[in-house]
Each structure stands twice: as C-alpha cells, then as structure tokens.
Amino acid sequence: MDIVRNPAEVQSQCLSWREEKLRIALVPTMGFFHAGHESLMMEGRRRSDRLVVSLFVNPAQFGPDEDLDRYPRDPEQDIRTAERLGADILFMPEAGDMYAADHAAWVEVPDLSASLCGCSRPAHFRGVATVVAKLFHLVVPHIALFGQKDWQQLVIVRRMARDLAFPVEIIGLPIVREMDGLALSSRNAYLSPDERRQAPHLYKGLELARTMVIQGITDTAFLREAIRRHWAENFSLGREDYLSFVHPENLRPVERISGATLVAAAMFTLRARLIDNVFINP
Ligand code: AMP
C-alpha cells in the first residue's frame, strides 16, 4: 500500500490505472477507522481492481463551533487497517494541499442540504459535496462507497454525481452497529460511560417506530410521540436535535407512512452529536 499525501500524485497514479482499464474504487473517510469503515473498504476491494481510501478530516465540513480540533485521530492504526483490508493507496492530504489559501469554488446541493443535519450544520454539506467532488476528480473512481449511517450525505453525493455527470457509481452500504445497537461512529469516543450505556436507545426508539408501522400505525405524529417517550424514559442524557420522517430520496417530510420512509434522528450528548436512521417500507 502506498501512502500518498500529494493530490497531484494520486491523480496521476489513478489516471494511469484508468488508462490500463483497471477498475478503481474510492472510500472517502475522516479516519479513526471502525468496522463501518472496514465494511466499505472490504466491499470496495471486492468490487474493483484498485482500492483508494482517502483519510482527510475536511475542515470545510465543520462549523466554527464544532469539533474539528478534537476530532479523534489515530493515523498509525488507520494505516495498519487500510493495509490489512487491501487498499492500494491511502490518500492522506494536508488541508493546505486540498484548499489553497484563496480557494473559492464550492459545490452545493441546496435542495437536499437544508433539512435534517443541515439545520444545525448549515455549511456542512457544502463542505462534504465540495471535498467529494474534488476526490472524484483526483481519483476518477468507477465506484465510490458510502455508509447509510450518513443517509443525507449519501443522497446528496448521489445527486451531485448525477447532476454534474461524474462517471462514478455511488454505492450505499448498511449501517454497522455495536452488539447493543449503537451505530459505530468515530465520535462515539466522546461519550461518557453513562452516555454510552444509554446511547443504544437512540436506535431502539427508531426501531420502535418500525415495529409500530408493521402493526399498522402510519401517523407520523403518533410515531414521533412514541419515540420521544422512549427517549425520555431511556436516554435522559441525550437531547434531541431532530427527529424526522422523510422520503428516502428527496428527503421531503412524510406525514402518513404509505411507502418507503426514512426515520432519521440526531441527538446531542454533552460532547457528542449522534445520528442514526432506519428505513421503513410497510
Ligand atoms: P467518516 O469517517 O465518519 O466521515 O465516515 C466515512 C464513511 O464511513 C462514510 O461514508 C460513513 O457514512 C461511513 N460510516 C460511518 N459510520 C458507519 C457505520 N456505522 N456503518 C456504515 N458506514 C459507516
């Protein structure tokens, strides 16, 4: 595995792979790898001839009061993981190599970025879309793999790739969870022991809604109340950021569940902000 820091070097290597007709997979990450990242790398490896993993804590997707400076990092361990999973390149650029001091071009998908996580993180998806577009130009991947944990990110990247005609297939993979249901996240490292004990209830509340839909309840106001009651009883250390029932692709709110629906939520703890979602298709 090559560790490459220089964007131009990654681009020239990947372009020459393209000329050799080799199939390239890209897995964009911010590092501090866990089994969720590993599942993307494994699938990328399986579906391609060359696997590029990027590890870049992208400043543009953090708000001014967010956790950029304390975002968990363990490059040594991440290098070992990427190598073990068969990456051909681990691309670890410096912020200054990705953003010139006078960087001025941005990619936005406003329709899909204003709701859900976009409410409390207004510039977040602009930062995501821009860095992913840039990675697509550098790596020219045939496929790019993303986790459904960040569902909104996945639909934004998919729309961007389609609308801007990037020659890449976007693949979304299921959420990898701890045994107790908590979605794996680098930010779980911020949880106190008590918060960690309660945190699986973020997911359990959402699952409760799925069960109720199977039982025939389709009124989202009613479902929302049930989820909030579950959280109030079991996740007292969490504070709701949002809880939304939306169409899985256009992210528009759903009032009565009649087809595929995404139940998505974010919860603040003292130092973390956790997100999760479940997909319901009655
Ligand atoms: P991050 O390093 O947090 O930016 O995540 C990099 C990629 O891993 C994104 O596509 C995430 O959606 C994905 N990912 C993060 N956590 C999980 C998880 N628990 N299960 C599946 N994919 C995940």
Residues whose N, C-alpha, C, O or C-beta is under 5 A from the ligand:
A	BS01	AMP	P28 T29 M30 G31 G36 H37 L145 F146 G147 Q148 K149 D150 L173 P174 I175 V176 A183 L184 S185
